[in-house]
Amino acid sequence: MNNINLARKLRKNLTPQERVLWKIFRNHNFYGYEIRRQSPIGNYIVDFVCRKKKIIIEIDGGQHNSPEIILADKKRTEYLTSKGYKVIRFWNKDINDNMEGVYKRLQEEFGISDCPPP
């Protein structure tokens, strides 16, 4: 399966945490920024990307604590940053238990200050 078809499949099967963020991002709801979900970049498919701001948002579950995945994530991040992107990672637990903190961090990363959520 190529990356485009895999990305389409992943869009149909978002994790609960990805669904929470997608409700915020869809239809340019996040301060007018276009943010795409499950988007191919090179050989990778990123959870969310804002191409205008060159920001990638990744949502990680517990499997990302294993040594193999930590190494793969490092390699992935190095590749994406070499393409000019900033990679922001949140744990599933952050989305579940601290959405206010996640939202504030996103505002900071996008350069949005002192604005209430849309």
Helices and strands as residue ranges (DSSP letters): H 3-12, H 16-25, G 26-28, E 36-41, E 44-50, E 55-60, G 62-65, H 67-82, E 86-91, H 92-97, H 99-110
